[in-house]
Amino acid sequence: MKIVILDHPRENPGEIDWSDYNNYGEVIKYEHTLPEEALERIGDAEVVFLNKTVLTGEVIRKCKNLKYISVIATGYNTVDVETAKECGIKVSNVPSYGTEGIGQHAIALLLEITNHVAHHDLEVRKGRKNDDKDWCFWDYPMVELENKTMGIIGLGRIGQITSRVAQAFGMKVLAYDSYQNKALENENCRYTDLDTLLSNSDVISLHCPLFPETENIINKNTIAKMKDGVIIINNSRGALIVEEDLAEALNSGKVYAAGLDTVRNEPIAPNNPLLSAKNCFITPHISWTAIEGRQRLVDYSLDNLKNYLNGTPTNIVNG
């Protein structure tokens, strides 16, 4: 069996062992594949692994020997899954591999906003001292999280990690989710409707998938319902936010700060309004990159292949 991996370095720049994949066929690996290169590189392969490579319906139809596509990620919007289904090709993903690391990064973004560690580290290294020779200085207010309220939009696995840490800081949690697991509620965490969450939260953290009903959920109308000085965290999907509306709210002070690990179009464009917005902290989509999570990603993707070959396919996203 011929197996093609179209873009392996995204999840493994060198420290993760892929050798077990060789037990299932001839493995051909590429570091990066452009959409126009995909057809030639797949060729007569039966199995394709990919992370962010775009696989169009046209390419899928022309790959006559292709039987199985494994997306080495949770999101699979780069693959035309409906065309794959029409062609009898199963597509799988990895729905949960970096839960802990992604939740941790959401909190890291929040703490950078509240404590400005990177800025003050840089100032110390510059040799800066306070004008009155005091032993400390600070350029931003230090924000204490105790007794504040975090609104979490999407209380799934990652939202639950963020919720637990927020509660450990002494925060109250308001959660909005179409599916409510009442076992998660306690005196410091409860479900509520979206408007109540928006109007009562000091911090709003987004952990929901990108669906038609959640796209642009943060916009000028929902921002207007928020507290003045709210903090917004998003390391889920960039298209949950109308970026122009958030930038305007940051510049006006309506939103105190935003911590973002993802934007609508990646890599971020030089003219993205968030780059020049006040108090906007942006990291390059790295929430998922802890080595522990990437090892699980590679391992679980191989498990998907094993299960497919055994006739018990798992994590199939196209029926």
PEGI-V49290 format. One record per residue. N is the residue number from 0. OMEGA is omega in degrees with one decimal (999 if undefined). Layout:
# PEGI-V49290
N/OMEGA  N/OMEGA
This chain:
# PEGI-V49290
0/179.7  1/-179.0  2/178.6  3/173.9  4/-168.9  5/-177.1  6/-171.9  7/-174.6  8/-179.0  9/178.7  10/-178.2  11/177.3  12/174.4  13/-173.3  14/-177.9  15/-176.9  16/178.1  17/-167.6  18/-179.4  19/178.4  20/-178.0  21/179.0  22/-172.5  23/176.5  24/175.9  25/-175.9  26/175.4  27/-175.4  28/174.1  29/179.9  30/-177.4  31/-179.5  32/174.6  33/-179.5  34/-177.6  35/177.7  36/-170.5  37/-175.6  38/-178.2  39/-176.3  40/176.8  41/176.6  42/-178.0  43/-179.2  44/175.2  45/-174.6  46/177.2  47/169.9  48/178.0  49/175.9  50/-177.6  51/178.2  52/178.7  53/179.2  54/-175.5  55/176.5  56/179.5  57/179.1  58/-177.8  59/-179.6  60/-176.7  61/179.6  62/-168.9  63/-177.6  64/-174.0  65/-178.4  66/-170.7  67/177.5  68/178.2  69/176.8  70/-178.0  71/-176.6  72/174.0  73/179.3  74/-177.5  75/-177.0  76/178.0  77/-178.8  78/175.2  79/-172.6  80/180.0  81/175.9  82/176.7  83/179.1  84/178.9  85/-178.2  86/179.4  87/-178.7  88/178.1  89/178.5  90/177.9  91/173.9  92/176.0  93/-171.3  94/-177.4  95/179.2  96/-174.5  97/-174.9  98/-174.8  99/-178.0  100/-178.9  101/174.7  102/178.6  103/-178.4  104/175.9  105/178.8  106/177.5  107/177.0  108/179.6  109/-177.7  110/174.9  111/177.8  112/-174.9  113/-174.0  114/174.9  115/-177.1  116/-176.0  117/-179.6  118/-175.6  119/172.2  120/179.9  121/-179.7  122/176.4  123/-178.6  124/175.1  125/-178.5  126/-177.5  127/174.4  128/176.5  129/-175.8  130/-177.6  131/177.2  132/177.0  133/-175.5  134/179.1  135/173.1  136/174.0  137/-176.0  138/180.0  139/175.5  140/173.5  141/-174.1  142/177.1  143/-175.4  144/178.5  145/176.6  146/173.7  147/-176.2  148/173.5  149/172.3  150/-179.2  151/177.7  152/-175.8  153/-176.9  154/173.3  155/-175.3  156/-177.5  157/177.0  158/179.5  159/175.3  160/-179.9  161/179.4  162/-178.6  163/-180.0  164/178.0  165/178.6  166/177.7  167/176.2  168/-178.0  169/179.5  170/168.1  171/-178.2  172/169.6  173/-175.7  174/174.3  175/-178.2  176/178.4  177/174.7  178/-176.6  179/174.4  180/-173.7  181/178.3  182/179.7  183/-178.1  184/173.7  185/-176.5  186/-178.7  187/-177.8  188/178.5  189/174.6  190/176.8  191/176.5  192/-173.8  193/-177.9  194/177.9  195/177.8  196/-177.0  197/-173.1  198/-174.6  199/-174.1  200/172.0  201/176.7  202/175.7  203/-177.5  204/-175.2  205/179.1  206/-178.4  207/174.9  208/175.3  209/174.6  210/177.4  211/-177.9  212/178.1  213/177.7  214/-179.9  215/-178.2  216/172.6  217/-176.7  218/-174.3  219/-179.0  220/179.2  221/177.0  222/179.8  223/179.8  224/-175.7  225/172.1  226/169.8  227/178.8  228/179.3  229/173.6  230/-179.8  231/177.7  232/175.8  233/168.0  234/177.5  235/178.6  236/-176.3  237/-175.3  238/171.4  239/-173.0  240/167.3  241/-168.4  242/178.9  243/-179.9  244/178.7  245/179.3  246/178.8  247/-179.4  248/175.7  249/-177.9  250/178.4  251/-176.9  252/176.2  253/171.7  254/-177.1  255/-177.7  256/175.5  257/173.3  258/-171.4  259/173.1  260/-178.9  261/177.0  262/-172.8  263/179.4  264/-177.0  265/1.5  266/-174.7  267/-179.4  268/-179.0  269/-178.5  270/177.0  271/-175.0  272/-179.6  273/-179.7  274/-179.3  275/-179.4  276/179.2  277/171.6  278/177.7  279/-176.3  280/-172.8  281/171.9  282/-168.6  283/174.8  284/-175.1  285/-177.9  286/-171.5  287/-162.5  288/173.9  289/-175.0  290/179.3  291/179.4  292/179.9  293/175.1  294/177.0  295/-179.6  296/179.2  297/-179.2  298/-177.7  299/177.2  300/176.4  301/175.8  302/177.2  303/178.5  304/179.0  305/-178.5  306/176.4  307/-178.4  308/178.5  309/179.2  310/178.2  311/-173.6  312/-178.3  313/175.2  314/178.1  315/-174.2  316/-179.3  317/170.3  318/999
